[in-house]
Amino acid sequence: MNASTVPMDSSKLVLLLSFLYILLLQPSLNAAQPNFTHYDCNWNIVSNSNYTTDSNFHRNLNSVLSYIASATPIDYGFYRLFAGEFPDSVNAFALCRGDVAVDVCRSCVNNSTRKILEVCPNTMDVFGVYELCLIRYSNSPIFGVVDDHYFFDEENEQNVLDVTLFNQALQTLFARLGARAASGNSFKKFASGNQSAGVQTVYATSQCTPDLSEGQCYGCLLDLYRHIPNCCDGSIGATLTNPSCNLRWDIVKFFSGTLEILSPTTLPAPSQGKKSNTAVRIIVIIVVPTVGVMILVICICLFIRTRKQREKERVEIVNNIEGAESLQFAFSTIQDATEDFSEKNRLGQGGFGVVYKGVLPNGQEIAVKRLSKDSGQGDLEFKNEVLLVAKLQHRNLVKLLGFCLEGIERLLIYEFVPNSSLDHFIFDPTKHHKKHLLSHVGMEKLEGRDCSRYYRSRFE
């Protein structure tokens, strides 16, 4: 063997070892992506339900799933985005079970965004479910829409001893949880609890996607509940799920959080005679005023606490936004820039406000979104919207220049794209490739709000 052959043999050995390392590592990489408990690659059968690689839909899908997987500012378990125009539009959301921790939720969502592409390649309308989260995307509208398809899984195939008593407990429990979940806010609609069923205790959860109204959520859960006799009557544990809502029960506690105090299953028999009636009257005379005073005190405390919390949130909003390197504008400055929100500077209007064109004292042109006073958007929603856009600044995002929060006025100030439309900005003719943009339009959708129509019109 001469000296010139040694380096060649060594390099071959290194390549061989590297190849073996990759082969050994591959199973562990696959193991990191757990299988869905259920998935459907053609959830709603529609025409042209498949897409091709490197198509507009494919690129939009990759952009949306990438943003959902990295949406760290969101900590309430609901991720929602859209991109593109029909028929290449992508509407997608991920939802975590309402009791899971933030880091567990994000890990589950991360897995789902990758796993769904493995099990459902080149499909436009899919639905995948883990125990702690689910993912859904489609080229059809799915936000604020109740899906009436469903599937079920029996967590425990054993049957209860007294079906009638158990079903009564389920009915009572799901009626209570359904009302609580439906009355949730635009961030979370989730409820958990327990109910006595004779010698057993049944534990359950009810959840809807937060973009549904209270009526839609309750109706969706009620529809699932009505399917119980057809799928899993008498089962001590099962899950019924569709993309819009889900419910689950078991005789073993499977969710986190405190349990409800169970009321007694039986009441003592009433005593007889005048003494009993007198005792009842005395109890009523004492209890009713006491309860009334307690309710009044609680209401006063809640009012004071709410008012203090609002003031605290208002200060936190400014501090948090300044920490994200945004700029707070004085209302008078924006008022002058838009000529007192003149009608001639009006660019468009959406469900939650009007957009105006303006010019700052330094000559910079801006687009101002003025949220309507009756939009229903509170300080917390405004805070989340500004923080989300500020933290996700990107060269392909319409830049958020700042905000204004004075009294009841809430303004968002963006850069103005002159002599062009947002479509022109997304598809720059001077480039040889398309820039895929998830603008604040998508962010508004993610936050559960209608986007202003000026994003689709040309700026004057």
BASEMAR-576428 format. One record per residue (C-alpha): chain; residue number from 1; residue in three letters; x, y negated, z. Coordinates in Angstrom, 3 decimals. Layout:
  kette   nr  rest         u         v         w
      A  NUM   Ala         X         Y         Z
...
//
This chain:
  kette   nr  rest         u         v         w
      A    1   Met     0.000     0.000     0.000
      A    2   Asn     1.475    -3.352    -1.007
      A    3   Ala     0.967    -6.645     0.782
      A    4   Ser    -1.342    -8.097    -1.875
      A    5   Thr    -4.039    -5.500    -1.216
      A    6   Val    -4.360    -6.205     2.485
      A    7   Pro    -6.289    -9.519     2.246
      A    8   Met    -8.728    -8.019    -0.256
      A    9   Asp    -9.459    -5.010     1.946
      A   10   Ser    -9.943    -7.270     4.978
      A   11   Ser   -12.432    -9.481     3.156
      A   12   Lys   -14.428    -6.440     2.066
      A   13   Leu   -14.522    -5.243     5.658
      A   14   Val   -15.809    -8.636     6.840
      A   15   Leu   -18.546    -8.616     4.187
      A   16   Leu   -19.562    -5.079     5.135
      A   17   Leu   -19.754    -5.929     8.837
      A   18   Ser   -21.795    -9.056     8.067
      A   19   Phe   -24.237    -7.031     5.989
      A   20   Leu   -24.640    -4.440     8.746
      A   21   Tyr   -25.203    -7.219    11.298
      A   22   Ile   -28.017    -8.694     9.212
      A   23   Leu   -29.647    -5.275     8.830
      A   24   Leu   -29.474    -4.676    12.575
      A   25   Leu   -30.783    -8.162    13.332
      A   26   Gln   -33.753    -7.946    10.974
      A   27   Pro   -35.981    -5.766    13.224
      A   28   Ser   -35.511    -8.189    16.112
      A   29   Leu   -36.494   -11.104    13.863
      A   30   Asn   -39.639    -9.282    12.807
      A   31   Ala   -40.383    -8.395    16.419
      A   32   Ala   -40.436   -12.090    17.248
      A   33   Gln   -43.537   -12.421    15.047
      A   34   Pro   -46.290   -10.404    16.795
      A   35   Asn   -49.190    -9.059    14.784
      A   36   Phe   -52.542   -10.817    14.796
      A   37   Thr   -55.289    -9.141    16.795
      A   38   His   -57.463    -9.937    13.779
      A   39   Tyr   -56.989   -11.680    10.450
      A   40   Asp   -58.939   -12.123     7.230
      A   41   Cys   -57.324   -13.224     3.973
      A   42   Asn   -60.654   -13.985     2.276
      A   43   Trp   -62.687   -15.435     5.106
      A   44   Asn   -65.053   -17.344     2.827
      A   45   Ile   -65.036   -15.894    -0.667
      A   46   Val   -64.823   -18.757    -3.160
      A   47   Ser   -63.775   -19.069    -6.783
      A   48   Asn   -60.068   -19.500    -7.456
      A   49   Ser   -59.263   -18.274    -3.936
      A   50   Asn   -55.624   -17.487    -4.785
      A   51   Tyr   -52.744   -19.857    -5.431
      A   52   Thr   -49.455   -19.461    -7.234
      A   53   Thr   -45.999   -20.056    -5.825
      A   54   Asp   -44.731   -23.639    -6.226
      A   55   Ser   -48.222   -24.861    -7.136
      A   56   Asn   -49.590   -28.115    -5.690
      A   57   Phe   -51.643   -26.120    -3.170
      A   58   His   -48.561   -24.148    -2.130
      A   59   Arg   -46.533   -27.292    -1.530
      A   60   Asn   -49.408   -28.957     0.362
      A   61   Leu   -49.824   -25.826     2.502
      A   62   Asn   -46.139   -25.703     3.407
      A   63   Ser   -46.219   -29.382     4.378
      A   64   Val   -49.290   -28.979     6.585
      A   65   Leu   -48.092   -25.828     8.351
      A   66   Ser   -44.682   -27.408     8.919
      A   67   Tyr   -46.261   -30.446    10.587
      A   68   Ile   -48.580   -28.311    12.712
      A   69   Ala   -45.640   -26.212    13.913
      A   70   Ser   -43.680   -29.342    14.883
      A   71   Ala   -46.515   -31.477    16.285
      A   72   Thr   -44.922   -31.773    19.735
      A   73   Pro   -46.743   -34.999    20.757
      A   74   Ile   -49.974   -33.018    20.920
      A   75   Asp   -50.438   -31.347    24.282
      A   76   Tyr   -54.134   -30.510    24.405
      A   77   Gly   -54.062   -27.364    22.235
      A   78   Phe   -55.776   -28.542    19.043
      A   79   Tyr   -53.720   -29.187    15.915
      A   80   Arg   -55.442   -30.425    12.767
      A   81   Leu   -54.111   -31.785     9.458
      A   82   Phe   -55.007   -32.056     5.788
      A   83   Ala   -53.152   -32.919     2.604
      A   84   Gly   -53.777   -33.233    -1.120
      A   85   Glu   -56.826   -33.646    -3.311
      A   86   Phe   -59.374   -30.984    -4.254
      A   87   Pro   -58.936   -28.359    -5.691
      A   88   Asp   -55.375   -28.376    -4.319
      A   89   Ser   -56.348   -29.848    -0.943
      A   90   Val   -55.378   -28.027     2.246
      A   91   Asn   -57.463   -28.350     5.419
      A   92   Ala   -55.894   -26.592     8.387
      A   93   Phe   -56.147   -26.357    12.162
      A   94   Ala   -54.756   -24.299    15.023
      A   95   Leu   -56.495   -23.895    18.388
      A   96   Cys   -55.094   -22.535    21.648
      A   97   Arg   -57.195   -21.041    24.413
      A   98   Gly   -58.002   -23.881    26.760
      A   99   Asp   -56.204   -22.518    29.828
      A  100   Val   -52.764   -21.728    28.365
      A  101   Ala   -49.680   -23.815    29.140
      A  102   Val   -48.356   -26.272    26.561
      A  103   Asp   -45.138   -24.363    25.827
      A  104   Val   -47.013   -21.069    25.465
      A  105   Cys   -49.522   -22.754    23.162
      A  106   Arg   -46.853   -24.206    20.900
      A  107   Ser   -45.020   -20.876    20.724
      A  108   Cys   -48.240   -19.119    19.727
      A  109   Val   -49.031   -21.752    17.081
      A  110   Asn   -45.471   -21.523    15.761
      A  111   Asn   -45.817   -17.766    15.354
      A  112   Ser   -49.196   -18.097    13.666
      A  113   Thr   -47.985   -20.586    11.033
      A  114   Arg   -45.310   -18.124     9.928
      A  115   Lys   -47.224   -14.868    10.371
      A  116   Ile   -50.257   -16.009     8.392
      A  117   Leu   -48.110   -16.521     5.288
      A  118   Glu   -46.717   -13.002     5.680
      A  119   Val   -50.047   -11.205     6.001
      A  120   Cys   -51.999   -13.431     3.583
      A  121   Pro   -49.608   -14.530     0.825
      A  122   Asn   -51.016   -16.682    -1.991
      A  123   Thr   -54.503   -16.851    -0.442
      A  124   Met   -56.373   -20.143    -0.065
      A  125   Asp   -58.934   -19.288     2.637
      A  126   Val   -57.573   -17.432     5.662
      A  127   Phe   -58.196   -16.934     9.362
      A  128   Gly   -55.796   -15.354    11.881
      A  129   Val   -56.258   -14.748    15.608
      A  130   Tyr   -53.916   -14.022    18.493
      A  131   Glu   -55.130   -13.534    22.050
      A  132   Leu   -54.048   -17.066    23.007
      A  133   Cys   -54.472   -18.997    19.742
      A  134   Leu   -55.931   -18.916    16.254
      A  135   Ile   -55.139   -20.526    12.890
      A  136   Arg   -57.355   -21.406     9.942
      A  137   Tyr   -56.776   -23.082     6.593
      A  138   Ser   -58.803   -23.496     3.425
      A  139   Asn   -59.153   -25.664     0.347
      A  140   Ser   -62.798   -26.222     1.343
      A  141   Pro   -64.030   -28.606     4.093
      A  142   Ile   -63.707   -27.005     7.539
      A  143   Phe   -63.561   -29.985     9.941
      A  144   Gly   -66.772   -30.588    11.890
      A  145   Val   -68.399   -27.614    10.146
      A  146   Val   -69.805   -24.631    12.065
      A  147   Asp   -68.739   -21.282    10.606
      A  148   Asp   -71.376   -18.579    11.103
      A  149   His   -69.188   -15.569    10.223
      A  150   Tyr   -67.816   -13.665    13.196
      A  151   Phe   -66.019   -10.523    14.326
      A  152   Phe   -65.742    -8.756    17.664
      A  153   Asp   -63.212    -6.708    19.601
      A  154   Glu   -64.028    -4.552    22.597
      A  155   Glu   -61.327    -5.216    25.185
      A  156   Asn   -62.561    -2.327    27.310
      A  157   Glu   -64.608     0.506    25.824
      A  158   Gln   -65.974     1.591    29.202
      A  159   Asn   -69.628     0.901    29.852
      A  160   Val   -71.193    -0.665    32.915
      A  161   Leu   -73.305     1.405    35.274
      A  162   Asp   -76.285    -0.962    35.367
      A  163   Val   -76.664    -2.519    31.905
      A  164   Thr   -79.678    -4.633    32.859
      A  165   Leu   -77.992    -6.213    35.888
      A  166   Phe   -74.756    -6.784    33.955
      A  167   Asn   -76.574    -8.413    31.022
      A  168   Gln   -78.414   -10.730    33.416
      A  169   Ala   -75.071   -11.802    34.874
      A  170   Leu   -73.677   -12.389    31.361
      A  171   Gln   -76.705   -14.452    30.395
      A  172   Thr   -76.403   -16.648    33.484
      A  173   Leu   -72.647   -17.037    33.102
      A  174   Phe   -72.587   -17.843    29.372
      A  175   Ala   -75.458   -20.302    29.711
      A  176   Arg   -73.428   -22.189    32.313
      A  177   Leu   -70.130   -21.967    30.430
      A  178   Gly   -71.724   -22.869    27.095
      A  179   Ala   -73.141   -26.098    28.495
      A  180   Arg   -69.804   -27.011    30.097
      A  181   Ala   -67.750   -26.256    27.002
      A  182   Ala   -70.130   -28.141    24.695
      A  183   Ser   -69.994   -31.241    26.901
      A  184   Gly   -66.206   -31.440    26.586
      A  185   Asn   -64.423   -34.325    24.868
      A  186   Ser   -62.754   -34.685    21.468
      A  187   Phe   -59.584   -33.062    22.843
      A  188   Lys   -60.908   -29.898    24.463
      A  189   Lys   -64.181   -27.948    24.623
      A  190   Phe   -63.396   -25.020    26.925
      A  191   Ala   -64.905   -23.502    30.059
      A  192   Ser   -64.114   -20.473    32.213
      A  193   Gly   -65.862   -18.938    35.184
      A  194   Asn   -67.154   -15.856    36.928
      A  195   Gln   -70.478   -14.358    37.990
      A  196   Ser   -71.528   -11.620    40.374
      A  197   Ala   -73.025    -8.513    38.716
      A  198   Gly   -73.968    -6.346    41.664
      A  199   Val   -70.831    -4.704    43.031
      A  200   Gln   -68.786    -6.054    40.112
      A  201   Thr   -67.689    -9.540    39.083
      A  202   Val   -67.655   -10.558    35.436
      A  203   Tyr   -65.127   -13.150    34.193
      A  204   Ala   -65.681   -15.099    30.978
      A  205   Thr   -64.540   -17.991    28.778
      A  206   Ser   -66.333   -20.070    26.147
      A  207   Gln   -64.570   -22.378    23.682
      A  208   Cys   -65.251   -24.486    20.577
      A  209   Thr   -63.003   -26.483    18.282
      A  210   Pro   -63.077   -30.062    19.644
      A  211   Asp   -64.144   -31.528    16.281
      A  212   Leu   -67.668   -30.118    16.754
      A  213   Ser   -70.442   -32.169    18.318
      A  214   Glu   -72.023   -31.077    21.591
      A  215   Gly   -75.032   -29.647    19.756
      A  216   Gln   -72.886   -27.843    17.189
      A  217   Cys   -70.706   -26.302    19.894
      A  218   Tyr   -73.606   -25.069    22.026
      A  219   Gly   -75.396   -23.715    18.944
      A  220   Cys   -72.279   -21.856    17.793
      A  221   Leu   -71.771   -20.226    21.206
      A  222   Leu   -75.459   -19.351    21.456
      A  223   Asp   -75.334   -17.674    18.048
      A  224   Leu   -72.348   -15.564    19.138
      A  225   Tyr   -74.112   -14.622    22.379
      A  226   Arg   -77.137   -13.392    20.408
      A  227   His   -74.896   -10.908    18.581
      A  228   Ile   -73.871    -9.124    21.801
      A  229   Pro   -76.720    -6.541    21.680
      A  230   Asn   -75.682    -5.586    18.130
      A  231   Cys   -71.973    -5.106    18.815
      A  232   Cys   -71.093    -4.456    22.387
      A  233   Asp   -74.134    -4.133    24.639
      A  234   Gly   -73.120    -2.625    27.964
      A  235   Ser   -69.391    -3.081    27.376
      A  236   Ile   -67.460    -4.310    30.410
      A  237   Gly   -65.162    -6.378    28.183
      A  238   Ala   -65.301    -7.818    24.665
      A  239   Thr   -64.463   -10.856    22.516
      A  240   Leu   -66.623   -12.452    19.823
      A  241   Thr   -64.805   -14.941    17.605
      A  242   Asn   -65.277   -17.134    14.582
      A  243   Pro   -63.193   -20.137    13.472
      A  244   Ser   -65.562   -22.587    15.182
      A  245   Cys   -66.081   -20.977    18.586
      A  246   Asn   -65.410   -17.883    20.648
      A  247   Leu   -66.475   -16.184    23.857
      A  248   Arg   -64.934   -13.410    25.902
      A  249   Trp   -65.762   -11.483    29.053
      A  250   Asp   -64.201    -8.756    31.205
      A  251   Ile   -64.427    -7.383    34.736
      A  252   Val   -60.718    -8.224    35.154
      A  253   Lys   -59.667   -11.866    35.418
      A  254   Phe   -57.784   -12.732    32.197
      A  255   Phe   -57.604   -16.541    32.338
      A  256   Ser   -55.725   -18.967    34.571
      A  257   Gly   -57.321   -21.462    36.921
      A  258   Thr   -59.407   -21.319    40.066
      A  259   Leu   -62.506   -19.188    40.379
      A  260   Glu   -66.003   -20.392    41.084
      A  261   Ile   -67.604   -19.795    44.479
      A  262   Leu   -70.240   -17.138    43.937
      A  263   Ser   -73.673   -17.696    45.390
      A  264   Pro   -75.175   -14.917    47.518
      A  265   Thr   -77.019   -12.262    45.538
      A  266   Thr   -79.844   -12.094    48.072
      A  267   Leu   -81.549   -14.629    50.299
      A  268   Pro   -82.795   -14.004    53.844
      A  269   Ala   -86.512   -13.318    54.157
      A  270   Pro   -88.484   -16.380    55.264
      A  271   Ser   -89.827   -16.416    58.853
      A  272   Gln   -93.533   -16.783    59.525
      A  273   Gly   -95.722   -19.160    61.475
      A  274   Lys   -95.768   -22.835    62.480
      A  275   Lys   -92.231   -22.731    63.858
      A  276   Ser   -90.957   -21.809    60.421
      A  277   Asn   -92.830   -24.686    58.741
      A  278   Thr   -91.589   -27.161    61.357
      A  279   Ala   -88.024   -25.977    60.922
      A  280   Val   -88.303   -26.384    57.153
      A  281   Arg   -89.603   -29.949    57.528
      A  282   Ile   -86.771   -30.829    59.919
      A  283   Ile   -84.202   -29.393    57.521
      A  284   Val   -85.670   -31.353    54.602
      A  285   Ile   -85.723   -34.605    56.619
      A  286   Ile   -82.068   -34.173    57.588
      A  287   Val   -80.649   -32.708    54.383
      A  288   Val   -82.270   -34.928    51.729
      A  289   Pro   -81.026   -38.305    53.091
      A  290   Thr   -77.612   -36.792    53.852
      A  291   Val   -77.253   -35.452    50.319
      A  292   Gly   -78.430   -38.793    48.912
      A  293   Val   -75.802   -40.709    50.894
      A  294   Met   -73.110   -38.242    49.855
      A  295   Ile   -74.032   -38.598    46.175
      A  296   Leu   -73.974   -42.397    46.485
      A  297   Val   -70.528   -42.333    48.133
      A  298   Ile   -69.203   -39.964    45.470
      A  299   Cys   -70.544   -42.196    42.680
      A  300   Ile   -68.908   -45.279    44.212
      A  301   Cys   -65.587   -43.451    44.603
      A  302   Leu   -65.726   -42.196    41.019
      A  303   Phe   -66.507   -45.702    39.750
      A  304   Ile   -63.550   -47.210    41.635
      A  305   Arg   -61.257   -44.393    40.550
      A  306   Thr   -62.307   -44.696    36.902
      A  307   Arg   -61.736   -48.449    36.899
      A  308   Lys   -58.262   -48.045    38.434
      A  309   Gln   -57.434   -45.265    36.009
      A  310   Arg   -58.391   -47.423    33.034
      A  311   Glu   -56.129   -50.216    34.235
      A  312   Lys   -53.328   -47.721    34.804
      A  313   Glu   -53.793   -46.231    31.337
      A  314   Arg   -53.765   -49.696    29.764
      A  315   Val   -50.347   -50.400    31.351
      A  316   Glu   -49.104   -46.923    30.402
      A  317   Ile   -50.221   -47.442    26.818
      A  318   Val   -48.030   -50.539    26.426
      A  319   Asn   -45.090   -48.936    28.243
      A  320   Asn   -45.277   -45.696    26.276
      A  321   Ile   -45.632   -47.439    22.928
      A  322   Glu   -42.730   -49.796    23.680
      A  323   Gly   -40.739   -46.723    24.626
      A  324   Ala   -41.438   -45.344    21.136
      A  325   Glu   -39.825   -48.518    19.668
      A  326   Ser   -43.101   -49.934    18.393
      A  327   Leu   -43.934   -53.622    18.560
      A  328   Gln   -46.854   -55.228    20.323
      A  329   Phe   -48.381   -58.134    18.437
      A  330   Ala   -50.383   -60.954    19.965
      A  331   Phe   -53.985   -60.984    18.813
      A  332   Ser   -53.674   -64.642    17.794
      A  333   Thr   -50.771   -63.747    15.483
      A  334   Ile   -52.807   -61.128    13.635
      A  335   Gln   -55.847   -63.405    13.648
      A  336   Asp   -53.808   -66.095    11.849
      A  337   Ala   -52.192   -63.554     9.512
      A  338   Thr   -55.576   -62.306     8.271
      A  339   Glu   -57.148   -65.803     8.238
      A  340   Asp   -59.403   -64.853    11.117
      A  341   Phe   -60.159   -61.497     9.473
      A  342   Ser   -61.494   -63.220     6.392
      A  343   Glu   -63.827   -61.277     4.126
      A  344   Lys   -61.587   -62.017     1.130
      A  345   Asn   -58.743   -60.150     2.874
      A  346   Arg   -60.881   -57.121     3.559
      A  347   Leu   -59.458   -53.958     1.908
      A  348   Gly   -61.957   -51.331     2.990
      A  349   Gln   -63.926   -49.778     5.822
      A  350   Gly   -64.088   -46.342     7.421
      A  351   Gly   -66.221   -44.808    10.123
      A  352   Phe   -64.190   -46.394    12.925
      A  353   Gly   -63.152   -49.784    11.647
      A  354   Val   -62.258   -52.225     8.881
      A  355   Val   -58.880   -52.715     7.193
      A  356   Tyr   -57.603   -56.196     6.290
      A  357   Lys   -54.624   -57.522     4.377
      A  358   Gly   -52.499   -60.156     6.112
      A  359   Val   -49.241   -62.090     6.014
      A  360   Leu   -47.018   -62.538     9.087
      A  361   Pro   -45.288   -65.874     9.808
      A  362   Asn   -42.048   -64.425     8.386
      A  363   Gly   -43.807   -63.746     5.077
      A  364   Gln   -44.134   -59.984     5.505
      A  365   Glu   -47.368   -58.543     4.125
      A  366   Ile   -49.253   -56.162     6.389
      A  367   Ala   -52.343   -53.952     6.464
      A  368   Val   -54.357   -54.276     9.696
      A  369   Lys   -56.809   -51.661    10.903
      A  370   Arg   -59.296   -53.301    13.292
      A  371   Leu   -61.110   -50.623    15.269
      A  372   Ser   -64.789   -51.371    15.727
      A  373   Lys   -65.868   -52.221    19.274
      A  374   Asp   -68.535   -49.501    19.228
      A  375   Ser   -66.322   -46.830    17.674
      A  376   Gly   -66.276   -44.845    20.896
      A  377   Gln   -62.497   -44.710    20.878
      A  378   Gly   -61.139   -45.242    24.358
      A  379   Asp   -57.730   -46.362    25.552
      A  380   Leu   -56.556   -42.746    25.778
      A  381   Glu   -57.519   -41.983    22.185
      A  382   Phe   -55.876   -45.235    21.023
      A  383   Lys   -52.741   -44.343    22.991
      A  384   Asn   -52.538   -40.869    21.461
      A  385   Glu   -53.060   -42.229    17.951
      A  386   Val   -50.294   -44.849    18.225
      A  387   Leu   -47.870   -42.510    19.998
      A  388   Leu   -48.427   -39.761    17.452
      A  389   Val   -47.788   -42.015    14.444
      A  390   Ala   -44.853   -43.783    16.126
      A  391   Lys   -43.108   -40.532    17.042
      A  392   Leu   -43.678   -38.972    13.631
      A  393   Gln   -42.171   -41.876    11.619
      A  394   His   -40.721   -40.520     8.375
      A  395   Arg   -39.419   -41.957     5.129
      A  396   Asn   -42.517   -40.596     3.362
      A  397   Leu   -44.967   -41.981     5.946
      A  398   Val   -46.666   -45.348     5.707
      A  399   Lys   -44.767   -47.207     8.436
      A  400   Leu   -46.537   -48.271    11.611
      A  401   Leu   -45.197   -51.759    12.373
      A  402   Gly   -46.981   -52.216    15.675
      A  403   Phe   -50.228   -52.570    17.544
      A  404   Cys   -52.378   -55.032    19.450
      A  405   Leu   -54.341   -54.213    22.589
      A  406   Glu   -55.987   -57.294    24.125
      A  407   Gly   -59.311   -57.081    25.907
      A  408   Ile   -61.656   -55.040    23.743
      A  409   Glu   -59.581   -55.594    20.608
      A  410   Arg   -57.570   -52.646    19.269
      A  411   Leu   -55.493   -53.238    16.142
      A  412   Leu   -53.030   -51.053    14.235
      A  413   Ile   -50.556   -52.926    11.996
      A  414   Tyr   -49.013   -51.062     9.053
      A  415   Glu   -46.611   -51.993     6.280
      A  416   Phe   -48.384   -53.166     3.129
      A  417   Val   -47.559   -51.344    -0.111
      A  418   Pro   -47.738   -54.191    -2.694
      A  419   Asn   -49.011   -53.862    -6.263
      A  420   Ser   -49.593   -50.149    -5.886
      A  421   Ser   -51.796   -47.495    -4.394
      A  422   Leu   -50.994   -44.863    -1.845
      A  423   Asp   -51.179   -42.268    -4.619
      A  424   His   -48.463   -44.239    -6.476
      A  425   Phe   -46.351   -44.111    -3.322
      A  426   Ile   -46.827   -40.391    -2.920
      A  427   Phe   -46.007   -39.640    -6.554
      A  428   Asp   -43.193   -42.090    -7.349
      A  429   Pro   -42.764   -42.237   -11.162
      A  430   Thr   -39.104   -43.283   -10.727
      A  431   Lys   -38.321   -39.898    -9.165
      A  432   His   -38.165   -36.492   -10.801
      A  433   His   -39.982   -34.776    -7.980
      A  434   Lys   -43.159   -35.322    -6.018
      A  435   Lys   -42.967   -36.652    -2.510
      A  436   His   -45.487   -34.885    -0.318
      A  437   Leu   -46.884   -37.299     2.157
      A  438   Leu   -48.959   -36.733     5.250
      A  439   Ser   -49.840   -40.337     5.878
      A  440   His   -51.760   -41.831     8.754
      A  441   Val   -54.859   -40.656     6.883
      A  442   Gly   -53.909   -37.165     7.934
      A  443   Met   -53.060   -38.354    11.413
      A  444   Glu   -56.518   -39.867    11.744
      A  445   Lys   -58.027   -36.581    10.685
      A  446   Leu   -55.871   -34.806    13.183
      A  447   Glu   -57.186   -37.067    15.923
      A  448   Gly   -60.779   -36.336    14.822
      A  449   Arg   -61.584   -39.666    13.122
      A  450   Asp   -62.705   -40.729     9.668
      A  451   Cys   -59.993   -42.364     7.558
      A  452   Ser   -60.504   -45.807     6.029
      A  453   Arg   -61.244   -45.709     2.346
      A  454   Tyr   -58.658   -48.329     1.550
      A  455   Tyr   -56.034   -45.619     1.511
      A  456   Arg   -57.520   -44.389    -1.750
      A  457   Ser   -58.010   -47.800    -3.374
      A  458   Arg   -55.408   -50.095    -4.940
      A  459   Phe   -54.130   -52.934    -2.842
      A  460   Glu   -54.739   -56.281    -4.434
//
